[in-house]
Amino acid sequence: MMKKCMLFLFIFSTSYSVASDDVSLILEGYIKAKCGFTMQENDLQFPHNGLISTELVINCNSPMRMSLHSEHGGLLHLQGRKVNGYRVSLSVAGLSLSESFLARNLIDSHTLNIDQILFKKTMNLQLELTEPLIYAGEYKDILRIEMTPAASSGGIW
């Protein structure tokens, strides 16, 4: 009886043992880092109160680097060559991003490294005269804002 029981267990155990295979899948994906922005208008005129506010809609899918450069370091009076200063302020609601610069400090480009991903985020850009415009005539400055993906995300510094 013992032989029958052992034989039965042997047959039972071999008939229910299953050979197993496993497969490891390696899944990969890649999305190129890119940054861009749009703004309401790019030709801004200072009103009498000396304050301009506009918005930039940023679409960046990685951390980024932003550089700011003022061509004249303020508003250049084209007839008299006097430069009137202004302040540039940037902020993004809901994030800890808030920066302020004097235009005269932006003659040499100033760079910000932004660790957050600003995808479909709105940045408020505010420009404020530090002294009133008093001479008649035309004033001009070019403020360049450049955004590029950060090197850590595969972008170019």
Helices and strands as residue ranges (DSSP letters): H 2-16, E 35-39, E 51-60, E 64-70, E 75-77, E 83-84, E 86-92, E 97-102, G 103-106, E 110-114, E 119-129, E 139-140, E 143-149, G 151-153
